[in-house]
């Protein structure tokens, strides 16, 4: 082998190594940077919801440091972080766990209150924050009795919620989607929850090593509902008839490039779905023809300088992708340790 060829091969190997660790644009990957370092009262950032003023809400269940109360924060259009609302604790468990969050056309805010932990069976709730004059007033219980309430999304007068462990102990794991009419409140679900008429679809996960199924939710303009299957790294697609009845529930994307499908976000500008691949510390982009490409990916980090640190959701604001780094490690994922800083990352779009 001549000397010139040896140099080229060495450069290629170095490039691949750097991309595996940090992600790099020269190989088609974007390198995330720091959007904001979060305060100590947000040690476990999770889902986000865009606001009309260019800011967004950020749910923080604070599972990493349970002594810190759960919070919902607001990040302004200028990336200033403030407290928005302190969620009420569950009367039985004494804790709150805001995860999935979304804005309704009325201006009210819905969130999934995931009662993760001991004695949490059928304790999770769906909550509505009443908004008056742009300010949060109080939280109302929409429904109670879920096992692992996770994502929420509102469309056409309906509220959709994922329950990531609808049937505890099931193999394959059975999770599902529930639907409530906007305006319904104070609902106590039947026990066991999978027998409740609000359940509209079931999702099965084949990966028995990870105990979470149905996760992120989003709609496309045609009204199809997409569901991230966390454990399998697949995306399911629900189609509805004119009356709102589910007519098909299929695995829409099953691509070996994607190992996990946590939060989902549909962006109209790029006509694509952004997927938080928590297992790989990656953000995947899925076009509506089902093609997958990796936008950003890096190895195990503490999030310094904005590198991905167990991403759980990605949203698109203008020409940038904002990523919430949950940093809540468990076996089988790239992230190995909970550590400071607590961060949101940003990835520019071309």
The 8 nearest C-alpha neighbors of each residue, nearest first, counted from 0:
[[1, 2, 4, 5, 3, 6, 8, 7],
 [2, 0, 4, 3, 5, 6, 7, 8],
 [1, 3, 5, 4, 6, 0, 7, 8],
 [4, 2, 6, 5, 1, 7, 0, 8],
 [3, 5, 7, 6, 2, 1, 8, 0],
 [4, 6, 2, 8, 3, 7, 9, 1],
 [7, 5, 9, 3, 4, 8, 10, 2],
 [8, 6, 4, 10, 9, 5, 11, 3],
 [9, 7, 11, 5, 10, 6, 4, 12],
 [10, 8, 6, 12, 11, 7, 5, 13],
 [11, 9, 13, 7, 8, 12, 14, 6],
 [10, 12, 14, 8, 9, 13, 15, 7],
 [13, 11, 9, 15, 14, 10, 16, 8],
 [14, 12, 10, 16, 11, 15, 9, 17],
 [13, 15, 11, 17, 12, 16, 10, 18],
 [14, 16, 18, 12, 17, 13, 19, 11],
 [17, 15, 13, 19, 14, 18, 12, 20],
 [18, 16, 14, 20, 19, 15, 21, 13],
 [17, 19, 22, 15, 23, 21, 20, 16],
 [20, 18, 16, 17, 297, 22, 21, 15],
 [21, 19, 298, 297, 17, 18, 22, 16],
 [22, 20, 297, 18, 17, 19, 298, 23],
 [21, 23, 18, 297, 296, 30, 28, 19],
 [24, 22, 28, 18, 30, 29, 25, 26],
 [23, 25, 28, 29, 27, 26, 30, 22],
 [24, 26, 23, 27, 28, 29, 14, 18],
 [25, 27, 24, 28, 23, 18, 15, 22],
 [28, 26, 24, 25, 29, 23, 294, 293],
 [29, 27, 24, 23, 295, 294, 26, 22],
 [30, 28, 24, 295, 23, 294, 31, 22],
 [29, 31, 23, 22, 295, 24, 32, 28],
 [32, 30, 346, 306, 345, 305, 344, 29],
 [31, 33, 305, 345, 344, 304, 306, 34],
 [305, 32, 34, 344, 304, 35, 345, 343],
 [35, 33, 344, 345, 343, 32, 305, 36],
 [36, 34, 343, 33, 342, 37, 78, 344],
 [35, 37, 342, 341, 340, 343, 38, 34],
 [36, 38, 341, 342, 35, 41, 39, 343],
 [39, 37, 40, 41, 36, 341, 42, 80],
 [38, 40, 41, 42, 37, 341, 67, 340],
 [39, 41, 38, 42, 67, 70, 68, 61],
 [42, 40, 39, 38, 43, 59, 44, 37],
 [41, 43, 61, 39, 341, 40, 44, 63],
 [44, 42, 61, 325, 59, 41, 63, 62],
 [45, 43, 59, 325, 41, 323, 58, 42],
 [44, 46, 58, 59, 325, 98, 323, 311],
 [47, 45, 99, 58, 98, 57, 312, 100],
 [48, 46, 57, 56, 100, 58, 55, 49],
 [47, 49, 56, 101, 55, 100, 102, 50],
 [48, 50, 55, 54, 56, 47, 51, 53],
 [49, 51, 55, 54, 52, 53, 48, 56],
 [52, 50, 53, 49, 54, 55, 106, 76],
 [53, 51, 50, 54, 76, 75, 55, 49],
 [54, 52, 76, 51, 50, 55, 75, 49],
 [55, 53, 75, 76, 50, 74, 52, 49],
 [54, 56, 49, 50, 48, 74, 73, 47],
 [55, 57, 73, 48, 47, 72, 74, 49],
 [56, 58, 47, 72, 71, 46, 73, 59],
 [57, 59, 71, 45, 46, 97, 98, 44],
 [58, 60, 44, 70, 61, 43, 45, 69],
 [61, 59, 96, 69, 97, 62, 43, 98],
 [62, 60, 43, 42, 59, 69, 63, 64],
 [61, 63, 65, 64, 60, 43, 327, 42],
 [62, 64, 61, 43, 65, 42, 327, 337],
 [63, 65, 66, 62, 61, 67, 42, 43],
 [66, 64, 67, 62, 61, 63, 68, 69],
 [65, 67, 64, 68, 61, 62, 63, 69],
 [66, 68, 65, 64, 40, 69, 61, 42],
 [69, 67, 66, 70, 65, 61, 40, 95],
 [68, 70, 60, 61, 59, 95, 96, 67],
 [71, 69, 85, 59, 72, 84, 86, 68],
 [70, 72, 58, 84, 83, 57, 59, 85],
 [73, 71, 82, 83, 57, 56, 81, 70],
 [72, 74, 56, 81, 83, 80, 55, 57],
 [73, 75, 80, 78, 79, 55, 54, 56],
 [76, 74, 54, 78, 77, 79, 73, 55],
 [75, 77, 54, 53, 78, 74, 52, 79],
 [76, 78, 75, 79, 54, 74, 53, 80],
 [79, 77, 75, 74, 76, 80, 35, 34],
 [78, 80, 75, 74, 77, 81, 76, 73],
 [81, 79, 74, 73, 78, 75, 72, 82],
 [82, 80, 73, 72, 83, 74, 79, 75],
 [81, 83, 72, 84, 73, 71, 80, 70],
 [82, 84, 72, 73, 71, 81, 85, 135],
 [85, 83, 71, 86, 82, 70, 135, 72],
 [84, 86, 70, 71, 87, 69, 83, 68],
 [87, 85, 84, 70, 95, 88, 69, 71],
 [88, 86, 95, 85, 89, 138, 94, 90],
 [89, 87, 94, 95, 93, 90, 86, 92],
 [88, 90, 93, 92, 91, 94, 95, 87],
 [91, 89, 93, 92, 88, 94, 87, 95],
 [92, 90, 89, 93, 122, 94, 88, 118],
 [93, 91, 89, 94, 90, 119, 118, 88],
 [92, 94, 89, 88, 90, 91, 95, 87],
 [95, 93, 88, 92, 89, 96, 114, 68],
 [94, 96, 88, 69, 89, 112, 87, 86],
 [95, 97, 60, 113, 112, 114, 98, 69],
 [98, 96, 112, 60, 58, 111, 110, 113],
 [97, 99, 111, 58, 46, 45, 149, 96],
 [100, 98, 150, 46, 111, 151, 149, 110],
 [101, 99, 110, 109, 151, 48, 46, 47],
 [102, 100, 48, 109, 108, 152, 151, 110],
 [101, 103, 108, 107, 106, 109, 48, 104],
 [102, 104, 105, 106, 107, 108, 153, 101],
 [105, 103, 106, 102, 107, 153, 154, 156],
 [106, 104, 103, 107, 102, 108, 130, 129],
 [107, 105, 104, 103, 102, 130, 108, 133],
 [108, 106, 130, 129, 103, 105, 128, 102],
 [107, 109, 102, 128, 127, 101, 103, 106],
 [110, 108, 127, 101, 126, 100, 128, 102],
 [109, 111, 100, 126, 99, 125, 97, 112],
 [110, 112, 125, 99, 148, 98, 97, 149],
 [111, 113, 97, 96, 124, 123, 125, 114],
 [114, 112, 96, 123, 148, 147, 115, 111],
 [115, 113, 123, 119, 96, 122, 112, 116],
 [114, 116, 113, 119, 147, 117, 96, 123],
 [117, 115, 119, 114, 118, 120, 92, 113],
 [116, 118, 119, 115, 120, 92, 114, 122],
 [117, 119, 120, 116, 92, 122, 115, 114],
 [118, 120, 122, 117, 114, 116, 115, 121],
 [119, 121, 122, 146, 118, 123, 145, 144],
 [122, 120, 144, 146, 145, 123, 119, 192],
 [123, 121, 119, 144, 120, 114, 145, 146],
 [124, 122, 145, 114, 113, 146, 148, 112],
 [123, 125, 143, 112, 142, 145, 111, 126],
 [124, 126, 111, 142, 141, 112, 110, 140],
 [127, 125, 140, 141, 110, 109, 139, 111],
 [128, 126, 109, 139, 138, 108, 129, 140],
 [129, 127, 138, 108, 137, 107, 109, 130],
 [128, 130, 107, 136, 137, 135, 138, 127],
 [131, 129, 135, 107, 134, 136, 133, 128],
 [130, 132, 134, 133, 135, 136, 129, 107],
 [133, 131, 134, 130, 135, 136, 106, 129],
 [132, 134, 131, 130, 135, 106, 107, 136],
 [133, 135, 131, 130, 132, 136, 129, 83],
 [136, 134, 130, 129, 137, 128, 131, 84],
 [135, 137, 129, 130, 134, 131, 128, 138],
 [138, 136, 129, 128, 135, 139, 130, 127],
 [137, 139, 128, 127, 129, 126, 140, 136],
 [138, 140, 127, 126, 141, 128, 137, 129],
 [141, 139, 126, 185, 142, 184, 125, 127],
 [140, 142, 184, 185, 126, 125, 186, 139],
 [143, 141, 186, 125, 124, 140, 185, 187],
 [142, 144, 124, 187, 145, 123, 188, 186],
 [143, 145, 121, 122, 188, 123, 187, 124],
 [146, 144, 121, 123, 148, 147, 143, 122],
 [145, 147, 121, 123, 120, 165, 164, 122],
 [148, 146, 162, 163, 113, 164, 145, 123],
 [149, 147, 162, 113, 111, 123, 145, 161],
 [148, 150, 99, 161, 111, 162, 98, 147],
 [151, 149, 99, 161, 215, 160, 214, 216],
 [150, 152, 160, 99, 159, 100, 101, 110],
 [151, 153, 159, 158, 101, 216, 217, 154],
 [154, 152, 158, 157, 103, 159, 156, 151],
 [153, 155, 157, 156, 158, 152, 218, 159],
 [156, 154, 157, 153, 158, 181, 222, 180],
 [155, 157, 181, 154, 180, 153, 158, 182],
 [158, 156, 180, 181, 154, 155, 153, 179],
 [157, 159, 153, 179, 178, 152, 181, 180],
 [160, 158, 178, 152, 151, 177, 153, 157],
 [161, 159, 151, 177, 150, 176, 178, 162],
 [160, 162, 176, 150, 149, 175, 213, 214],
 [161, 163, 148, 147, 175, 165, 164, 174],
 [162, 164, 213, 212, 174, 211, 147, 214],
 [165, 163, 174, 166, 162, 147, 167, 211],
 [164, 166, 174, 162, 173, 175, 163, 146],
 [165, 167, 173, 164, 169, 168, 174, 193],
 [168, 166, 169, 164, 165, 172, 173, 146],
 [169, 167, 166, 170, 172, 164, 171, 173],
 [168, 170, 172, 167, 171, 166, 173, 164],
 [171, 169, 172, 168, 207, 173, 205, 204],
 [170, 172, 205, 204, 169, 203, 173, 207],
 [171, 173, 170, 169, 204, 203, 174, 212],
 [172, 174, 203, 166, 202, 165, 169, 171],
 [175, 173, 165, 164, 163, 202, 212, 213],
 [174, 176, 201, 202, 162, 200, 161, 213],
 [175, 177, 161, 200, 160, 198, 199, 162],
 [176, 178, 198, 197, 160, 199, 159, 161],
 [179, 177, 159, 197, 158, 160, 198, 157],
 [180, 178, 158, 157, 181, 197, 159, 183],
 [179, 181, 157, 183, 182, 158, 156, 178],
 [182, 180, 157, 156, 183, 158, 179, 153],
 [181, 183, 180, 184, 141, 179, 156, 157],
 [184, 182, 181, 180, 141, 179, 185, 186],
 [185, 183, 141, 186, 140, 182, 142, 139],
 [184, 186, 141, 140, 142, 187, 183, 143],
 [187, 185, 142, 184, 141, 188, 143, 183],
 [186, 188, 143, 142, 144, 185, 189, 141],
 [189, 187, 144, 195, 186, 143, 192, 190],
 [188, 190, 195, 192, 191, 194, 187, 144],
 [191, 189, 192, 188, 194, 195, 144, 193],
 [190, 192, 193, 189, 194, 195, 121, 166],
 [191, 193, 190, 194, 189, 195, 188, 145],
 [192, 194, 195, 191, 165, 198, 166, 190],
 [195, 193, 192, 191, 196, 189, 190, 198],
 [194, 196, 189, 192, 197, 193, 198, 188],
 [197, 195, 198, 194, 199, 193, 189, 177],
 [196, 198, 177, 178, 195, 199, 179, 188],
 [199, 197, 177, 196, 176, 195, 200, 178],
 [200, 198, 177, 176, 197, 178, 245, 201],
 [201, 199, 176, 175, 198, 202, 177, 248],
 [200, 202, 175, 174, 176, 173, 203, 199],
 [201, 203, 174, 175, 173, 213, 200, 204],
 [202, 204, 173, 172, 171, 174, 205, 201],
 [205, 203, 172, 171, 206, 212, 231, 230],
 [204, 206, 171, 207, 231, 203, 172, 230],
 [207, 205, 208, 204, 230, 231, 209, 171],
 [206, 208, 209, 205, 210, 171, 172, 170],
 [209, 207, 206, 210, 230, 331, 330, 205],
 [210, 208, 230, 207, 211, 206, 331, 229],
 [209, 211, 208, 207, 212, 230, 172, 164],
 [212, 210, 163, 230, 209, 229, 164, 213],
 [211, 213, 163, 228, 229, 174, 230, 204],
 [214, 212, 163, 228, 174, 227, 161, 175],
 [213, 215, 227, 261, 161, 163, 229, 228],
 [216, 214, 262, 263, 227, 261, 150, 226],
 [215, 217, 226, 263, 225, 150, 227, 152],
 [218, 216, 225, 264, 224, 263, 265, 152],
 [219, 217, 224, 223, 222, 225, 220, 265],
 [218, 220, 221, 222, 223, 265, 217, 224],
 [221, 219, 222, 218, 223, 267, 265, 270],
 [222, 220, 219, 223, 218, 224, 238, 239],
 [223, 221, 220, 219, 218, 224, 238, 239],
 [222, 224, 238, 218, 219, 221, 237, 225],
 [225, 223, 218, 237, 236, 217, 222, 226],
 [226, 224, 236, 217, 235, 216, 218, 237],
 [227, 225, 216, 235, 234, 215, 213, 228],
 [226, 228, 260, 234, 215, 214, 229, 213],
 [229, 227, 213, 212, 233, 260, 232, 231],
 [228, 230, 260, 259, 212, 261, 232, 231],
 [231, 229, 209, 206, 212, 211, 232, 228],
 [230, 232, 233, 228, 206, 229, 204, 259],
 [259, 233, 231, 258, 260, 229, 257, 228],
 [232, 234, 253, 228, 231, 252, 227, 260],
 [235, 233, 227, 252, 226, 251, 228, 250],
 [234, 236, 250, 226, 251, 249, 225, 227],
 [235, 237, 225, 249, 251, 224, 248, 250],
 [238, 236, 248, 224, 247, 223, 225, 245],
 [237, 239, 223, 247, 246, 245, 236, 224],
 [240, 238, 245, 244, 243, 246, 237, 241],
 [239, 241, 243, 242, 244, 246, 245, 238],
 [242, 240, 243, 239, 244, 245, 238, 246],
 [241, 243, 240, 244, 239, 245, 246, 238],
 [244, 242, 239, 240, 241, 245, 238, 246],
 [243, 245, 239, 240, 242, 246, 241, 238],
 [246, 244, 239, 238, 247, 243, 237, 240],
 [245, 247, 239, 238, 244, 240, 248, 237],
 [248, 246, 238, 237, 245, 249, 239, 236],
 [249, 247, 237, 236, 235, 238, 246, 250],
 [250, 248, 236, 235, 251, 247, 237, 234],
 [249, 251, 235, 252, 234, 236, 233, 253],
 [250, 252, 235, 234, 236, 249, 253, 289],
 [253, 251, 234, 233, 250, 289, 254, 235],
 [254, 252, 233, 255, 251, 234, 250, 232],
 [253, 255, 256, 257, 252, 233, 291, 232],
 [256, 254, 257, 258, 253, 232, 233, 291],
 [257, 255, 254, 258, 291, 293, 292, 283],
 [256, 258, 255, 232, 254, 259, 276, 283],
 [259, 257, 232, 278, 276, 256, 255, 231],
 [232, 260, 258, 276, 229, 278, 257, 277],
 [261, 259, 229, 227, 232, 276, 228, 275],
 [260, 262, 229, 275, 215, 214, 311, 227],
 [261, 263, 215, 312, 275, 311, 274, 260],
 [264, 262, 215, 274, 216, 273, 217, 272],
 [265, 263, 273, 272, 217, 314, 266, 313],
 [264, 266, 272, 271, 217, 273, 267, 219],
 [267, 265, 268, 270, 271, 269, 272, 315],
 [266, 268, 270, 269, 265, 271, 220, 219],
 [269, 267, 266, 270, 271, 317, 318, 315],
 [268, 270, 271, 267, 266, 286, 272, 265],
 [271, 269, 267, 266, 268, 286, 287, 265],
 [270, 272, 286, 269, 285, 266, 265, 287],
 [271, 273, 265, 285, 264, 284, 266, 286],
 [274, 272, 284, 264, 263, 283, 313, 265],
 [275, 273, 263, 283, 282, 262, 260, 276],
 [274, 276, 282, 312, 261, 311, 262, 277],
 [277, 275, 259, 281, 260, 282, 278, 279],
 [278, 276, 309, 310, 280, 279, 275, 311],
 [277, 279, 332, 276, 259, 333, 280, 258],
 [278, 280, 281, 333, 277, 276, 332, 258],
 [281, 279, 277, 309, 296, 307, 278, 297],
 [280, 282, 296, 276, 279, 295, 283, 275],
 [283, 281, 275, 295, 294, 276, 274, 293],
 [282, 284, 293, 274, 294, 292, 273, 281],
 [285, 283, 273, 292, 291, 272, 293, 274],
 [286, 284, 291, 272, 290, 271, 289, 273],
 [285, 287, 271, 288, 290, 289, 272, 284],
 [288, 286, 289, 271, 285, 270, 290, 272],
 [287, 289, 286, 290, 285, 271, 291, 252],
 [290, 288, 287, 286, 252, 285, 291, 251],
 [289, 291, 286, 285, 288, 292, 287, 252],
 [292, 290, 285, 284, 289, 283, 286, 293],
 [293, 291, 284, 283, 294, 285, 290, 256],
 [292, 294, 283, 295, 282, 284, 28, 291],
 [293, 295, 28, 282, 283, 29, 292, 284],
 [296, 294, 29, 28, 282, 281, 293, 22],
 [295, 297, 281, 22, 280, 282, 21, 294],
 [298, 296, 21, 20, 22, 19, 280, 307],
 [297, 299, 20, 19, 300, 21, 333, 280],
 [298, 300, 334, 333, 297, 335, 308, 301],
 [301, 299, 302, 308, 298, 306, 334, 307],
 [300, 302, 303, 338, 308, 339, 340, 299],
 [303, 301, 306, 308, 305, 300, 307, 304],
 [302, 304, 305, 301, 306, 340, 300, 33],
 [305, 303, 33, 32, 306, 302, 31, 344],
 [33, 306, 304, 32, 344, 302, 303, 31],
 [305, 307, 302, 31, 304, 32, 303, 308],
 [306, 308, 280, 302, 310, 309, 305, 297],
 [307, 309, 302, 324, 326, 310, 300, 301],
 [310, 308, 326, 277, 280, 324, 325, 334],
 [311, 309, 324, 277, 323, 275, 308, 325],
 [310, 312, 275, 262, 261, 325, 277, 323],
 [311, 313, 262, 275, 323, 322, 46, 310],
 [312, 314, 322, 321, 275, 273, 320, 323],
 [315, 313, 321, 320, 264, 316, 322, 312],
 [314, 316, 320, 319, 321, 317, 266, 313],
 [317, 315, 319, 318, 320, 314, 321, 53],
 [316, 318, 319, 315, 320, 268, 53, 348],
 [319, 317, 348, 316, 347, 320, 315, 349],
 [320, 318, 347, 348, 316, 346, 317, 315],
 [319, 321, 315, 346, 345, 314, 347, 316],
 [320, 322, 345, 314, 313, 344, 315, 319],
 [323, 321, 313, 344, 343, 312, 345, 324],
 [322, 324, 343, 312, 310, 311, 45, 44],
 [325, 323, 310, 308, 309, 326, 343, 342],
 [324, 326, 44, 43, 327, 309, 45, 310],
 [327, 325, 309, 337, 324, 308, 328, 43],
 [326, 328, 325, 337, 63, 329, 43, 309],
 [329, 327, 335, 334, 326, 336, 337, 330],
 [328, 330, 331, 332, 327, 335, 334, 336],
 [331, 329, 332, 328, 335, 209, 333, 334],
 [330, 332, 329, 333, 278, 209, 208, 334],
 [333, 331, 278, 334, 330, 279, 329, 277],
 [332, 334, 279, 299, 278, 280, 335, 298],
 [335, 333, 299, 332, 328, 309, 336, 308],
 [334, 336, 328, 333, 299, 337, 332, 329],
 [337, 335, 328, 334, 338, 326, 327, 301],
 [338, 336, 326, 327, 328, 335, 339, 63],
 [339, 337, 301, 336, 340, 326, 341, 302],
 [340, 338, 341, 301, 337, 302, 303, 42],
 [339, 341, 342, 338, 302, 36, 303, 301],
 [342, 340, 37, 339, 36, 42, 41, 38],
 [343, 341, 36, 37, 340, 35, 324, 344],
 [342, 344, 323, 35, 34, 322, 324, 33],
 [343, 345, 33, 305, 322, 34, 32, 321],
 [346, 344, 321, 34, 32, 320, 31, 322],
 [345, 347, 31, 320, 319, 321, 348, 32],
 [348, 346, 319, 320, 318, 349, 345, 29],
 [347, 349, 318, 319, 346, 320, 29, 317],
 [348, 347, 318, 319, 346, 29, 269, 320]]
